[in-house]
Amino acid sequence: MNHKDFSYIVVGSGLFGAVIAERIASQLQQKVLVIEKRDHIGGNCHSAIDEETGIEYHTYGTHIFHTGEEKVWQYINRFSSFNTYRHQVLSCYKNKIYQLPINLETINSYYNLNLKPFEVDAFLEKITKGEKSNPVNFEEKAISSIGRELYEAFVRGYTVKQWQIDPKALPAEIFSRLPVRKNYNENYYFDEWQGIPLNGYTHIFNNLLGHPNISVLLNTDFFSIKDTFDKDVTIIYSGPIDRYFDYKFGTLSWRTLHFERKVFPVKDYQGNAVINYPEEGIPYTRIHEPVHLHPERKYNTDKTVVFEEYSLPDNGANPYYPILTEENIKKLRQYKEYAAGFKNLFICGRLGEYKYYDMDKTISNALNLFETRIKEAKRNQ
Ligand SMILES: Cc1cc2nc3c(=O)[nH]c(=O)nc-3n(C[C@H](O)[C@H](O)[C@H](O)COP(=O)(O)OP(=O)(O)OC[C@H]3O[C@@H](n4cnc5c(N)ncnc54)[C@H](O)[C@@H]3O)c2cc1C
């Protein structure tokens, strides 16, 4: 493969890289080289078949597609149809199952009550009486919203395990994003369009990257071949921004995840795709059971595979969640300002922007980058 044949280099075959490569290949009719350091396409959305059970699982944690953006839904449906899966999350506290996000069932079950929706506000007022009226951190905000007991049971331990940080050190706004429902609605997402790709996520990536103008180079770190490209080639880089500039302004820190695979000789181990384990004494944060993601499939097995999820400090190999401390935000600003001075370079995706994005937002960002900047740059060439 001659690198000089390509006028566009896309670093990373995750959702951002795959969508932007597809747009350039199909709309601009240009040759695109996608460089991926892993041994597979799809980035963190990758799915694979568990060899022992034949069950499809999501390699980097359960991924549910959901969007309220019609443009995104129409775009992605050109590459796959979706099943009718609706996500529900449960929490196992002291060997009893509760619904999440906290709703009327969680409250009634925990307190052994039968409150009606119109009685919830008064009840919450009673259990938060005497707590801070001007909460200044995550813990104070949570306690003043749902009371100390529900906070201790469902929120505190999970937060500590996930972030390894005292919840008092987190900003109050983070809790404001966690909904408390006053009815029995147990749907995790309310978006109009939801589901799991009928043939798995990797199938979508095969379709996105299957355009004849696209070549994919796996097992290749972009930095090991960076110098082989022409200076005027357009680079769309969806790897970590600090790495691109050789950590010039310091390292941006991440949390990473580790999954422990287990197989059980039963068809259904836990009855749900994801169950949270909020107690600090239990080392994992969640258990995933992928068989539930495809209710339309008839898996021919008497076994099920599950994955325990452990949250760890980043070891540099698999960045998952950005840690948005003031220090990291300051470094990110320096990187972004510096990157703006480079012509023909677009740093993007969740790693490039050091930001958590759901899949629909990632697609939307890639489509927007193509429409607003890549097309324009091509016209001006
Ligand atoms: C645990 C978890 C669960 C999630 N669940 C959901 C969910 O249920 N629903 C939802 O909508 N979203 C979910 N997401 C978000 C979703 O994973 C992201 O939106 C999506 O993966 C972002 O795609 P990306 O292309 O930006 O990044 P990535 O998928 O990380 O792709 C970046 C790619 O670049 C490659 N790369 C990096 N550096 C180099 C280099 N130097 N050379 C070559 N290749 C390189 C990487 O190997 C990787 O393949 C979840 C995320 C996590 C972490």
The ligand as a Tripos MOL2 file, in Angstrom:
@<TRIPOS>MOLECULE
LIG
   53    58     1     0     0
SMALL
NO_CHARGES

@<TRIPOS>ATOM
      1 C1        -18.1790    1.7220   29.1860 C.3       1 LIG1
      2 C2        -18.8460    2.5480   28.1360 C.ar      1 LIG1
      3 C3        -20.1720    2.2980   27.8150 C.ar      1 LIG1
      4 C4        -20.8110    3.0550   26.8530 C.ar      1 LIG1
      5 N1        -22.1130    2.8210   26.5850 N.ar      1 LIG1
      6 C5        -22.7610    3.5780   25.6910 C.ar      1 LIG1
      7 C6        -24.1490    3.3660   25.4580 C.ar      1 LIG1
      8 O1        -24.7820    2.4930   26.0530 O.2       1 LIG1
      9 N2        -24.7680    4.1640   24.5390 N.ar      1 LIG1
     10 C7        -24.0910    5.1610   23.8570 C.ar      1 LIG1
     11 O2        -24.7100    5.8550   23.0410 O.2       1 LIG1
     12 N3        -22.7700    5.3670   24.0510 N.ar      1 LIG1
     13 C8        -22.0920    4.6030   24.9530 C.ar      1 LIG1
     14 N4        -20.7460    4.8040   25.1590 N.ar      1 LIG1
     15 C9        -20.0250    5.8290   24.3460 C.3       1 LIG1
     16 C10       -19.4080    5.2650   23.0470 C.3       1 LIG1
     17 O3        -18.4930    4.2460   23.3710 O.3       1 LIG1
     18 C11       -18.7100    6.4210   22.3090 C.3       1 LIG1
     19 O4        -19.6660    7.3570   21.8820 O.3       1 LIG1
     20 C12       -17.9110    6.0000   21.0590 C.3       1 LIG1
     21 O5        -17.1110    4.8750   21.2950 O.3       1 LIG1
     22 C13       -17.0210    7.1420   20.6080 C.3       1 LIG1
     23 O6        -16.3410    6.7900   19.4130 O.3       1 LIG1
     24 P1        -14.9300    7.4200   19.0510 P.3       1 LIG1
     25 O7        -14.6400    7.0480   17.6530 O.co2     1 LIG1
     26 O8        -14.9000    8.8620   19.4210 O.co2     1 LIG1
     27 O9        -13.8760    6.7310   20.0730 O.3       1 LIG1
     28 P2        -13.3390    5.2450   20.1640 P.3       1 LIG1
     29 O10       -14.4560    4.2750   20.0400 O.co2     1 LIG1
     30 O11       -12.5070    5.1780   21.4060 O.co2     1 LIG1
     31 O12       -12.3910    5.0750   18.8850 O.3       1 LIG1
     32 C14       -11.0940    5.6650   18.8230 C.3       1 LIG1
     33 C15       -10.1780    4.6800   18.0950 C.3       1 LIG1
     34 O13        -8.9280    5.3010   17.8390 O.3       1 LIG1
     35 C16        -7.9170    4.3160   17.9730 C.3       1 LIG1
     36 N5         -6.6230    5.0100   18.1940 N.ar      1 LIG1
     37 C17        -6.2950    5.8410   19.2060 C.ar      1 LIG1
     38 N6         -5.0180    6.2670   19.0710 N.ar      1 LIG1
     39 C18        -4.5310    5.7100   17.9280 C.ar      1 LIG1
     40 C19        -3.2830    5.7550   17.2740 C.ar      1 LIG1
     41 N7         -2.2490    6.4630   17.7530 N.pl3     1 LIG1
     42 N8         -3.1170    5.0470   16.1280 N.ar      1 LIG1
     43 C20        -4.1440    4.2950   15.6180 C.ar      1 LIG1
     44 N9         -5.3590    4.2090   16.2220 N.ar      1 LIG1
     45 C21        -5.5510    4.9050   17.3560 C.ar      1 LIG1
     46 C22        -8.3660    3.5200   19.1660 C.3       1 LIG1
     47 O14        -7.7400    2.2440   19.2190 O.3       1 LIG1
     48 C23        -9.8800    3.4260   18.9190 C.3       1 LIG1
     49 O15       -10.2160    2.2810   18.1870 O.3       1 LIG1
     50 C24       -20.0930    4.0910   26.1590 C.ar      1 LIG1
     51 C25       -18.7540    4.3350   26.4780 C.ar      1 LIG1
     52 C26       -18.1450    3.5960   27.4640 C.ar      1 LIG1
     53 C27       -16.7220    3.9200   27.8370 C.3       1 LIG1
@<TRIPOS>BOND
     1     1     2 1
     2     2     3 ar
     3     2    52 ar
     4     3     4 ar
     5     4     5 ar
     6     4    50 ar
     7     5     6 ar
     8     6     7 ar
     9     6    13 1
    10     7     8 2
    11     7     9 ar
    12     9    10 ar
    13    10    11 2
    14    10    12 ar
    15    12    13 ar
    16    13    14 ar
    17    14    15 1
    18    14    50 ar
    19    15    16 1
    20    16    17 1
    21    16    18 1
    22    18    19 1
    23    18    20 1
    24    20    21 1
    25    20    22 1
    26    22    23 1
    27    23    24 1
    28    24    25 2
    29    24    26 1
    30    24    27 1
    31    27    28 1
    32    28    29 2
    33    28    30 1
    34    28    31 1
    35    31    32 1
    36    32    33 1
    37    33    34 1
    38    33    48 1
    39    34    35 1
    40    35    36 1
    41    35    46 1
    42    36    37 ar
    43    36    45 ar
    44    37    38 ar
    45    38    39 ar
    46    39    40 ar
    47    39    45 ar
    48    40    41 1
    49    40    42 ar
    50    42    43 ar
    51    43    44 ar
    52    44    45 ar
    53    46    47 1
    54    46    48 1
    55    48    49 1
    56    50    51 ar
    57    51    52 ar
    58    52    53 1
@<TRIPOS>SUBSTRUCTURE
     1 LIG1         1 GROUP 0 **** ****
